[in-house]
Amino acid sequence: MFHQLQSIEEKYDRLQRSLCDPDVTSDVAGYARLSREIKQLTPVVETYRAYKAAQSAAAEAKEMLEEGGLDKDFREMVAEEWEAAKAKTEELTEQLKILLLPKDPNDDRSVIVEIRAGAGGEEAALFAGVLYRMYTMYAETCGFSVEVVYANETELGGFKEINFMIEGEGAYSRFKFESGVHRVQRVPVTESQGRIQTSTVTVAVLPEAEEVDVQINDADLQIDTFRSSGAGGQHINKTDSAIRITHLPTGTVVECQDERSQYKNKDKAMKILRSRILEAEREKQAAEIAGERRAQVGTGDRSERIRTYNYPQGRVTDHRIGLTLYKLESILNGNLTELIDALLTADTAAKLKEQ
């Protein structure tokens, strides 16, 4: 591990020197790429240097104790410094193990979230709207922006399907464990006898793909335009601005009707198309590489039941890590930090164990 850390520190110093090179600073894209790489290495290098300082302090204090000749009070002070430096060294060693875990290459990306009502009819559609509100509120607390791409709204204000983009650095790292089946247990607004109904909603979280990630041939696309429409005749456009793109080789279909501009709708639809194709490739690779997902919390499979929201008991249970929080209202108001941090911690622990 420490040989690896020394190599990282040398690379970090080399990159820092490169920032002073006029050829590098004049290349905007190259400079941005270099700055991102330095930013990624900085936490590792700073922690490694703190480790080396603590290790040096421990060695110095130990040497003074072994040499002897110290008066009682000074010897006690040096002994305390030795113990503190040893404890700090052990603490920083654990931090370095975590920092050296393989990073998810998509963690810094923006995401596309797709929410679909499952079993439960109108009640499932209403809860899809609840989840959309929960995610948008949480995204705002993280400083991310939210933009709806496609929405199929029901008469009661729920969603059969809603797709939206969450843009901001690190969005995928905060939302990636939300893929799967979300189950809700509550008395529907349409239920007159007060019986609890169980409904399901499916969530898919895709890292936003860039053009360089997925090359799409224009000849492989079928593009159709149509008029946007909403529940009860709402949001109807007078022009054919809505876009439907079909990727013929894979049969992937994407619709976007949120914008009044056909160009903007096409741009958004292409972003989603690239992300879906990239995700399909990732799933294919994961299936081919046995055990690749073993160390993850869940599989990211959208058919996996991951969480239950129980209204009568006011609780939320995440089945992957066995965590139950009696904070339903708070969580549905976008306070997801405790839940997401627990998932990240469990994922890190699983990866450390596997390593």
Number of C-alpha atoms within 10 A of each C-alpha: 9 10 7 10 17 14 10 17 18 13 15 20 12 12 16 14 10 15 15 10 10 9 11 15 15 10 11 10 11 13 16 13 12 18 15 12 13 19 12 13 17 15 12 21 22 12 17 22 15 15 21 14 15 21 19 15 18 22 15 15 19 17 12 15 17 9 8 9 9 13 8 8 9 11 16 13 11 18 17 13 17 23 14 14 22 19 15 17 22 14 12 20 17 10 15 20 13 16 16 13 12 8 10 9 10 17 17 15 20 23 30 27 26 21 26 23 26 22 15 17 12 22 27 27 28 23 25 27 23 15 18 22 15 18 23 20 19 20 22 13 14 15 12 18 15 18 14 17 22 23 23 17 20 16 11 13 13 23 26 22 21 22 23 22 26 24 19 17 15 16 25 26 19 20 24 19 22 23 24 22 23 27 22 23 16 18 17 20 11 9 11 8 8 11 10 15 14 18 22 24 27 24 28 22 25 26 27 26 23 13 12 8 12 15 11 15 8 9 8 12 16 12 15 13 18 14 14 22 18 15 16 11 10 10 13 14 17 10 13 15 22 26 27 18 20 18 20 12 8 10 10 13 17 21 24 26 31 22 19 18 15 18 13 17 23 23 14 23 23 20 18 28 23 22 23 22 20 20 17 14 13 12 15 11 12 14 12 10 10 9 10 12 14 12 18 18 20 20 18 20 16 17 14 15 19 23 22 20 24 18 16 11 12 14 16 23 19 18 13 15 15 8 13 16 14 15 13 19 14 12 21 19 16 19 19 19 14 10 16 17 12 14 22 17 12 17 18 18 16 15 18 14 9 9 9
